[in-house]
Amino acid sequence: MQTVSDPLEVFTARLLRRSGSQQTVISYRFMLLWFLKWLGLSPAQLIEKVESGQILVEDLINDWLDHQQTLGHSPQTMRVSFFAVKKFLQVSLPRHTFFWDSVELPKIRNVEPDRIPSKSELLRILNHADLKDRVIVTLAVSSGIRESALAGLKIRDVDLVSYPDVGAISVPGPLNKAKFPYVGFITPQARTLPHGTQEIQDRHKLGTVSYPGRNLSGSPTCQRRHPRTHARGRLLVGSYAYVGGFA
């Protein structure tokens, strides 16, 4: 039976199996390689020195977090970097005893507890939105799909004619964190909002609903979306909550 001897590849395979997310693997690998570069060690050298007791990795991680703080990194970045190194060592040295409690992690403080907006608050948000933003907010709240999936939807993924009162959204596998397709439903209010609804219905009847290279707003898209797409979707509800006067 063929085995993987490279500790970095073993770490990557275990992390992917555990998380099921390529983005998590990319983030953790980046943080781990950055830590190794800061130390001036290879993955194998780090494992050897930790196992032999030549270095106390908990002290090194504390020093590394202090270094990140001097660079102005956010608490979230510092925590992710710690968990990346911790996961690597747990995978590489499963029988070694670590003292993770000795690592001082920064706290992440929320300004206010998260909560679900009420129906009246959502309506106030929508009253301050243009058509494109109303589509984003209403579809997100109504269907519950992730902002990355919402940003990647095409018109062909939205069915507004098969059901009399609701709409259906077919989320392709590549847009889903678990990498399998699923169908979500949207309310009658959300069903009436997408740009060019009547045109979509007409194209459904003609069997030509697919708009190659266009998203729900009707604007051209390319294979790689602009970073602002995700940022806008993530911050949109909070921004309109502030404008509505209840943030």
C-alpha positions as CSV (number, residue, x, y, z in Angstrom):
1,M,0.0,0.0,0.0
2,Q,1.4,3.4,-1.0
3,T,1.8,5.9,1.8
4,V,2.3,9.7,1.8
5,S,5.6,10.6,3.6
6,D,5.6,14.3,3.1
7,P,4.3,15.8,6.4
8,L,2.9,18.8,4.6
9,E,0.9,16.6,2.2
10,V,-0.3,14.4,5.0
11,F,-1.5,17.6,6.8
12,T,-3.3,18.8,3.7
13,A,-5.1,15.5,3.1
14,R,-6.2,15.2,6.8
15,L,-7.4,18.8,6.9
16,L,-9.4,18.4,3.6
17,R,-11.0,15.3,4.9
18,R,-11.9,17.0,8.2
19,S,-13.1,20.3,6.9
20,G,-14.2,19.4,3.3
21,S,-13.3,23.0,2.3
22,Q,-10.5,23.9,-0.1
23,Q,-10.5,27.4,1.2
24,T,-9.8,26.2,4.7
25,V,-6.9,24.1,3.3
26,I,-5.5,27.1,1.4
27,S,-5.7,29.4,4.5
28,Y,-4.1,26.9,6.9
29,R,-1.3,25.9,4.5
30,F,-0.5,29.6,4.0
31,M,-0.4,30.3,7.7
32,L,1.7,27.1,8.4
33,L,4.2,27.9,5.6
34,W,4.5,31.5,6.9
35,F,5.2,30.2,10.4
36,L,7.9,27.8,9.1
37,K,9.5,30.7,7.1
38,W,9.5,32.8,10.2
39,L,11.3,30.0,12.1
40,G,13.6,29.2,9.2
41,L,12.7,25.5,9.4
42,S,11.2,22.9,7.0
43,P,8.1,20.9,8.1
44,A,10.3,17.8,8.8
45,Q,12.8,19.9,10.8
46,L,10.0,21.4,13.0
47,I,8.6,17.9,13.7
48,E,12.1,16.6,14.6
49,K,12.9,19.5,17.0
50,V,9.5,19.4,18.7
51,E,9.6,15.6,19.1
52,S,13.2,15.7,20.5
53,G,12.4,18.5,22.9
54,Q,14.9,20.9,21.3
55,I,12.2,23.6,21.1
56,L,9.0,24.4,23.0
57,V,6.5,25.1,20.3
58,E,4.0,26.8,22.6
59,D,6.6,29.4,23.5
60,L,7.5,29.9,19.8
61,I,3.8,30.3,18.9
62,N,3.5,33.0,21.6
63,D,6.5,34.8,20.2
64,W,5.0,34.5,16.7
65,L,1.7,35.9,17.8
66,D,3.5,38.8,19.4
67,H,5.3,39.4,16.1
68,Q,1.9,39.4,14.3
69,Q,0.6,41.9,16.7
70,T,3.4,44.3,16.0
71,L,2.5,44.0,12.3
72,G,-1.1,45.0,13.1
73,H,-2.7,41.8,12.2
74,S,-6.3,41.2,13.3
75,P,-7.2,38.9,16.2
76,Q,-9.0,36.6,13.6
77,T,-5.8,36.3,11.5
78,M,-3.8,35.5,14.6
79,R,-6.2,32.8,15.8
80,V,-6.3,31.2,12.3
81,S,-2.5,31.0,12.2
82,F,-2.4,29.4,15.7
83,F,-5.0,26.7,14.7
84,A,-3.1,26.0,11.5
85,V,0.1,25.2,13.4
86,K,-1.8,23.3,16.1
87,K,-3.5,21.1,13.5
88,F,-0.2,20.4,11.7
89,L,1.5,19.3,14.9
90,Q,-1.5,17.2,16.0
91,V,-1.5,15.4,12.7
92,S,2.3,15.0,12.6
93,L,2.8,14.1,16.3
94,P,-0.4,12.5,17.5
95,R,1.2,10.9,20.6
96,H,3.1,14.0,21.7
97,T,1.8,16.0,24.6
98,F,1.2,19.7,24.0
99,F,0.2,22.5,26.4
100,W,-2.0,24.6,24.2
101,D,-3.5,26.4,27.2
102,S,-0.2,28.2,27.6
103,V,-0.7,30.0,24.3
104,E,-2.3,33.4,24.8
105,L,-4.9,33.9,22.0
106,P,-6.5,37.3,21.4
107,K,-10.2,37.5,22.0
108,I,-12.6,38.4,19.3
109,R,-15.1,40.9,20.7
110,N,-18.4,41.6,19.0
111,V,-19.8,45.1,19.3
112,E,-23.3,43.6,19.9
113,P,-24.8,40.1,20.0
114,D,-25.8,38.8,16.6
115,R,-29.5,38.3,16.1
116,I,-32.0,37.7,13.4
117,P,-33.7,40.9,12.1
118,S,-37.5,41.1,12.6
119,K,-39.8,41.3,9.6
120,S,-40.4,45.0,10.1
121,E,-36.6,45.6,10.2
122,L,-36.1,43.7,7.0
123,L,-38.8,45.8,5.3
124,R,-37.0,49.0,6.5
125,I,-33.8,47.6,5.1
126,L,-35.4,47.0,1.7
127,N,-37.0,50.4,1.7
128,H,-33.5,52.0,1.6
129,A,-32.2,49.6,-1.1
130,D,-32.1,49.9,-4.9
131,L,-33.4,47.0,-7.0
132,K,-30.1,45.1,-7.1
133,D,-29.6,45.3,-3.4
134,R,-33.2,44.3,-2.7
135,V,-32.5,41.2,-4.8
136,I,-29.4,40.3,-2.8
137,V,-31.0,40.9,0.6
138,T,-34.4,39.2,-0.2
139,L,-32.9,36.2,-1.9
140,A,-30.3,35.7,0.9
141,V,-32.9,36.0,3.7
142,S,-35.6,34.0,1.9
143,S,-33.4,31.1,0.7
144,G,-30.7,31.0,3.3
145,I,-27.9,30.3,0.8
146,R,-24.3,31.4,1.4
147,E,-23.2,34.7,0.0
148,S,-20.6,33.0,-2.2
149,A,-23.3,30.8,-3.7
150,L,-25.6,33.9,-4.2
151,A,-22.8,35.8,-5.9
152,G,-22.2,32.9,-8.3
153,L,-25.8,32.2,-9.4
154,K,-26.8,32.5,-13.0
155,I,-30.3,33.3,-14.3
156,R,-30.6,29.6,-15.5
157,D,-30.3,28.6,-11.8
158,V,-33.5,30.4,-10.8
159,D,-36.9,28.9,-11.7
160,L,-39.7,31.4,-11.4
161,V,-42.4,29.6,-13.4
162,S,-42.7,26.0,-12.2
163,Y,-44.5,26.9,-9.0
164,P,-47.4,29.3,-8.7
165,D,-46.4,31.1,-5.5
166,V,-42.7,30.4,-4.8
167,G,-39.5,30.4,-6.8
168,A,-36.8,27.6,-6.8
169,I,-33.0,28.2,-6.8
170,S,-30.8,25.3,-8.0
171,V,-27.4,25.8,-6.4
172,P,-24.7,24.0,-8.4
173,G,-22.3,21.8,-6.6
174,P,-19.2,24.0,-7.2
175,L,-21.0,26.9,-5.4
176,N,-21.7,24.8,-2.3
177,K,-19.2,24.2,0.5
178,A,-20.1,20.5,0.6
179,K,-19.7,20.4,-3.2
180,F,-23.1,18.8,-3.9
181,P,-26.0,20.5,-5.7
182,Y,-29.2,21.3,-3.9
183,V,-32.5,23.2,-4.4
184,G,-33.7,26.1,-2.2
185,F,-37.0,28.0,-2.3
186,I,-37.8,31.7,-2.1
187,T,-40.9,33.5,-0.9
188,P,-43.4,35.1,-3.3
189,Q,-42.0,38.6,-2.4
190,A,-38.5,37.4,-3.4
191,R,-39.9,35.8,-6.5
192,T,-41.0,39.1,-7.9
193,L,-37.8,41.0,-7.4
194,P,-35.1,39.7,-9.9
195,H,-34.3,42.1,-12.7
196,G,-36.2,41.3,-15.9
197,T,-38.7,38.9,-14.2
198,Q,-41.1,39.0,-17.1
199,E,-38.3,38.5,-19.6
200,I,-37.1,35.5,-17.6
201,Q,-40.6,34.0,-17.6
202,D,-40.9,34.5,-21.4
203,R,-37.5,32.8,-22.0
204,H,-38.6,29.9,-19.7
205,K,-41.6,29.4,-22.0
206,L,-39.4,29.5,-25.1
207,G,-37.0,27.1,-23.5
208,T,-34.1,29.6,-23.7
209,V,-33.9,30.7,-20.1
210,S,-30.1,30.5,-19.9
211,Y,-28.2,33.8,-20.2
212,P,-24.6,32.7,-21.0
213,G,-22.2,34.9,-18.9
214,R,-24.8,36.9,-17.1
215,N,-25.8,36.9,-13.4
216,L,-29.1,37.7,-11.7
217,S,-28.7,41.5,-12.0
218,G,-28.3,41.2,-15.8
219,S,-24.7,42.3,-15.9
220,P,-22.0,40.4,-17.7
221,T,-19.8,38.1,-15.5
222,C,-16.4,36.5,-16.0
223,Q,-15.0,33.4,-14.6
224,R,-13.3,35.2,-11.6
225,R,-15.6,37.5,-9.7
226,H,-14.4,40.9,-8.4
227,P,-13.6,40.7,-4.7
228,R,-16.1,43.5,-4.0
229,T,-18.9,41.0,-4.9
230,H,-18.4,39.0,-1.7
231,A,-17.7,42.0,0.4
232,R,-20.8,43.7,-0.7
233,G,-23.0,40.7,0.0
234,R,-21.5,40.2,3.4
235,L,-21.8,43.8,4.6
236,L,-25.1,44.7,2.8
237,V,-27.6,43.8,5.5
238,G,-25.5,45.6,8.2
239,S,-25.2,48.7,6.1
240,Y,-28.9,49.0,5.5
241,A,-29.6,48.2,9.1
242,Y,-27.6,51.3,10.0
243,V,-29.3,53.5,7.5
244,G,-32.7,52.2,8.7
245,G,-31.9,53.4,12.2
246,F,-31.9,50.1,14.2
247,A,-28.2,49.1,14.1
